[in-house]
Amino acid sequence: MKLRQLQLLLAVARNEMNISAAAAALNTSQPSVSRQIIQLEEEIGAPLFTRRKNRIVGFTPAGQAAFEAARLVENQISNIDLIAREARNPHEGSLRIVTSHLHARYTLLEPMRAFRRNYPSVQVSLMQAEGDRIQDIVLNGDADIGMSVSGSEDKQVAGLIMLRGSLLQRVAIFPKDHPLAERRDITLAEICAYDLIGFTEQSRTHRIIIKSLNDLGLYPQISVRVNDSDVVKSYVGIGLGVGIVPEITIRATDEVVTYDVTDQLPPRYIYVALRDDVYLRESMIALLSTINPQWTGESLRRELRKAQGE
């Protein structure tokens, strides 16, 4: 069994079982990929893929197990490379972060500023994705750190550790001349009596807020759907409705009045996701501890040992 065959197995899975796409991703030919997959199946002694009319359509149980094992091998090889690089210079290298617009735009702003002062030579790649995809992106090895907002009902993914950070504070926002703007005892029912500037239906934020309101028996009229909190604030500011946004998005220059509704909604926390076999580089620990001082090197290693059953 060769490492190249395991790389091919991973590439096929990551390219939707498309042999040609996997070959292109690895800069090789389609016949070469097909041939080495057949050789790997012969060596293992069992088919790894289900096929329909000579096309691969999915994994067999053996193939799924082999894929998971190959992914572990790939992660450990990557860790060895990271160990070698850090031994040469812990202030160089790269970090890949996947997160939502909210955290990229607001939560990470000051931590990134502080991190860049101390690690100017570390390249940071910041990818944005919907919250539903962030854990899978980290698990697949396409990012080192994932940051999202989660609640107690959200699924936990095997192979990841989830670090719970601070409670996400949320506020209702109104135009400055709104009837509720001067009130200090506002209920969600009173807020939902007015048109709501909401998020697009594809947005995870939309699903979280609407489900929370519906669970309380509230079904607000949504007058406009937008993509992010900045646009919600703009539309509320010109009087098209009210909104509910994370408090972290509010700026002194915003033409809105805020009212804290955190305690009236189910709690949502900022989480960071790491693979449970990750190598904790000095730069990664530095960034995480800047985001949350409780995430020290010692506490992070303790969480990894716990996840690994040690």
Secondary structure, DSSP 8 states (H G I E B T S, - for coil): --HHHHHHHHHHHHTTT-HHHHHHHTTS-HHHHHHHHHHHHHHHTS--EEEETTEEEEE-HHHHHHHHHHHHHHHHHHHHHHHHHHHH-TT-EEEEEEE-HHIIIIITHHHHHHHHHH-TTEEEEEEE--HHHHHHHHHTTS-SEEEEEE-TTS---TTEEEEEEEE--EEEEE-TTSTTTT-SS--HHHHTTS-EEEE-TT-HHHHHHHHHHHHTT----EEEEESSHHHHHHHHHTTS-BEEEEGGG--TT-S-EEEE-GGGS---EEEEEEETT----HHHHHHHHHH-TT--HHHHHHHHHHHTT-
